[in-house]
Amino acid sequence: MSKLRLDYKNASSFLKEGEMEMMAPFVKEAHRQLHDKTGAGNDFLGWVDLPKQIDEDEIQDLKETAERIKKNCDVFLVIGIGGSYLGAKAAIEMLSHTFHNELSHERRKAPQIHFVGQNISGTYMKHLMELIENKEVMVNVISKSGTTTEPAVAFRIIRGFLEEKYGKEGAKQRIIATTDKSKGALRTLADQEGYKTFVIEDDIGGRFSVLTPVGLLPIAVSGADIDEIIKGAAIAYDDFKNSDFKDNHCYQYAVLRNIFYRKGKTVEVMANYEPSLNYLSEWWKQLYGESEGKDHKGLFPASVNFTTDLHSMGQYIQDGLRNLFETVIKVKNPKEDIALPTDEQDLDGLNYLAGKTVNFINEKALQGTMLAHTDGGVPNIVLNIDEISEQSFGYLVYFFEKACGISGYLLGVNPFDQPGVEDYKKNMFALLGKKGFEKEKEKLENRLK
Ligand SMILES: O=P(O)(O)OC[C@H]1O[C@](O)(CO)[C@@H](O)[C@@H]1O
């Protein structure tokens, strides 16, 4: 597998001589804190060495469980939110056939996979129940805390459906819970009901958990090779274990982010040119937004899907507020392609491209866009990956996770907690009338009058 190569020549005109090099001592310190586990949030650094500490028995158990799921259902529901689903969805979207859920079950030898429990929409849940009514269903419910509202609401409804359809005992065989090893509501229920369980280790936060059973079980059910994903992450581990960032493209990315942020480029726009990478951006947004958005600081992580969004957000990126820089994921050798046929009338004027491949056109669009945006004052960082594969997914995951840790420490925040997510939850529970929130409830309701 060729490594990810970072190319920032379309950003260098925005940098002063030596501006990156002067970050070297700060990078060394951030690297030391990550590896010595002496920095902020050091209770949540289990992901740092994870690619080298894979539990082979657990991997075997995951594979066997995935095979049991593939053989016993038409629809596999993955219930989870945030880091409890985004990594798996990013991988499956990136590695499966683009229309994987639309292709027939027989052709793919894998169930349709739906990620649910990411919203509290009654309409959505009603429609989901209609979708699965006459299907053979199995469920992986994923929650480290076990109490997150959205997956808990979805799981309660779906568990009722399973117990109705298969009986209590039958339902137990169709539910796999991935949660804390000893505490939390989901662990209690799983132990009481006898569900098959997998563990999310205490020292790995949700947004860093894709290389654990959180991501690996759903990914294995999709038919992707989880051994190859882990191999890609292990290659990245070796590539980024040197604190001298001259050859460390991961740390160069972290440094560039920090420099552009301090220059007033406070929004990072992740751009891809392959629809299969759309959800990688969604996973990346949580990873960076939840890690760095603290103390009223941090880059705002945004994403666009090109060339589609050139027709919606292209105007803004070219000509709006100049507080942006772009990070473009470029796939150098897409595995599959198709040529453009000649057309007799040529009314669309495309005959000059007849015989060229669609990826050739995509490549020129990428190059033209990058130059136009750079000229418009938007620095472009390009992350070149050779192909879309399990190894490149694993490599990208570890690249972004490691860069996030370094970047968060360079920013001076704790990248591994998420205190800010509790504020809305407190208000929501009060307004829902949860016991113990009575005082807040009255205050909030008065504000809503
Ligand atoms: O796995 P859990 O505990 O349900 O949490 C899901 C997501 O919710 C958050 O805790 C934020 O509320 C994220 O950090 C996490 O990925």
The ligand as a Gaussian input file, in Angstrom:
#p B3LYP/6-31G(d) Opt

LIG

0 1
 O      -21.282000       5.774000      22.817000
 P      -22.143000       6.731000      23.590000
 O      -21.785000       6.780000      25.036000
 O      -23.598000       6.500000      23.345000
 O      -21.792000       8.221000      23.052000
 C      -22.072000       8.518000      21.712000
 C      -21.495000       9.868000      21.381000
 O      -22.042000      10.888000      22.238000
 C      -20.983000      11.687000      22.749000
 O      -20.660000      11.219000      24.037000
 C      -21.421000      13.130000      22.815000
 O      -22.624000      13.210000      23.532000
 C      -19.808000      11.457000      21.818000
 O      -18.581000      11.792000      22.387000
 C      -19.955000       9.982000      21.565000
 O      -19.255000       9.543000      20.417000

